[in-house]
Amino acid sequence: MSMNSVGRPTRPTLVATLPGAIPATLGGGRGLLQDEGLIFEREGWDSSGVDLPEPSQDASDLGDMVRAAPIGLPGLSEPEAMRHYVRLSQKNHAIDLALYPLGSCTMKHNPRLNEKMARLPGFADVHPLQPQSMVQGALELMDQLAHWLMTLTGMSAVAMSPKAGAHGELCGLLAIRAAHEARGDARKRVLVPTSAHGTNPATAAFVGYEVEEIAQTADGRVDIADLAAKLGPDVAAIMVTNPNTCGLFERDVIQIAELVHAAGAYFYCDGANFNAIVGRVRPGDLGVDAMHINLHKTFSTPHGGGGPGSGPVVLSAALAPFAPTPFVVKRGGSYELVEYREGEAAQAFGRLCAFHGQMGMYVRALSYMLSHGADGLKQVAEDAVLNANYIKARLSGVMSAAFEGPCMHEALFDDHWLEGTGITTLDFAKAMIDEGFHPMTMYFPLVVHGAMLIEPTETESKAELDRFCDVLLLLAGAAKAGDVERFKGAPFHAPTRRLDETLAARRPRLRWRPELSTNVAAE
Ligand SMILES: *Cc1c(COP(=O)(O)O)cnc(C)c1O
């Protein structure tokens, strides 16, 4: 038996157990986990989970607004409702269960301190229409967060209200369009590298620009010659992700900025990967004009179901006057939300959303920053890069890395190493689910064949990274040894087997109880 450094027996790692022919359970359960269907599939739609008193008056004064048919909601008691949601949650993966290696998504631990701060009644219970004199603390917090975002990026202004990365891109491009229009210089094209996140060309097209692709060099960076050839007086902006979606730092970023500015265009940087450089590099020093920051990535606020996103956009001095309203300013000891800052012409494109953005996320992000401090934030970037390179080094012997040399915060592999096995990137990812790991990002970036993009983030310990790498190496060994069965039908152990994604996309079934739902089925 092996021992650890304090003389305790260590658990034998990774005993590879294949179930062989294990009989299916009779009732659909699985080792203390009961099967749970959708709420729409349950009986009991006419019952109610609570007893309500009969109305004391009849409803005749409501006229034709009286409901003619039951409202059509499932009736559950409190324990039934609790169990329904807890059972569903057990079918799901979460960052609190295991490493979540989705490249480009930065799925890192959400510190509980942030949650505690966000639940303080003074922050949690404020209303956007409350008088400003009553929410001075909330405004001060927004001002402080804005200060730190500008300090960390070396930029002149920040628009706080965008509610996600993609919304931030929209904000940045609307500010760029407003700046061009203010000069009477309507431009038509936006340049986007082939490795760009899909939201970049989508945003540019949404704002009304023509999107033109810039080629990539063999070592995964923007092709400067192609950029220079495509720049012209009708180019409004370039959108570049840095570090890029191949997990590489754009070495020529200053030259890119100079070329773009010489053509009278603006440099939009997709800052979703700021996690890899925060505290080490200030995008403002690189010549960036606008960049969104995903608070739900870099600053650890929860993604998706855990809370809404937040994508503040930092702006250079050139674009600052075009930031959307409102702004928090401090006047004579108190904070105010104003439409325009003094001395600035009212050139912005207006508001991006009704109120001021995601207050709960601001509290979490500032808590994260203050609990790390300047040195801690720098270490975040360093550890994120170290962790990705550790994975890259451990797996490179077996899996083929897409690019040579060290990476930034994500390690990118292609499917070259699977050639001749009959196993695809998708099969490999599905087999990871059986082993208890959420798959990495697959088939993105598009420029890499069968891409597998792994982002561990800085919050994983060496032990967790080793656990992940050990499993991937075992799986890779099985793939190379021709154990095709393990991959082709995977996942075998997950709550649902492999889905027909093509059918789901082509013929989505959006209506479970057609007689109750107003959803339009797309059949
Ligand atoms: C996540 C991401 C986005 C989009 O951000 P959302 O908050 O999901 O809208 C854009 N670009 C890159 C590179 C990303 O990783």
The ligand as a Gaussian input file, in Angstrom:
#p B3LYP/6-31G(d) Opt

LIG

0 1
 C      -17.368000      34.026000     -23.459000
 C      -16.827000      34.746000     -24.614000
 C      -17.582000      35.725000     -25.273000
 C      -19.038000      36.009000     -24.965000
 O      -19.298000      36.333000     -23.642000
 P      -20.775000      36.092000     -23.034000
 O      -20.697000      36.658000     -21.672000
 O      -20.981000      34.604000     -23.059000
 O      -21.745000      36.799000     -23.909000
 C      -16.991000      36.426000     -26.296000
 N      -15.725000      36.158000     -26.680000
 C      -14.975000      35.207000     -26.090000
 C      -13.564000      34.974000     -26.556000
 C      -15.500000      34.459000     -25.034000
 O      -14.764000      33.523000     -24.454000

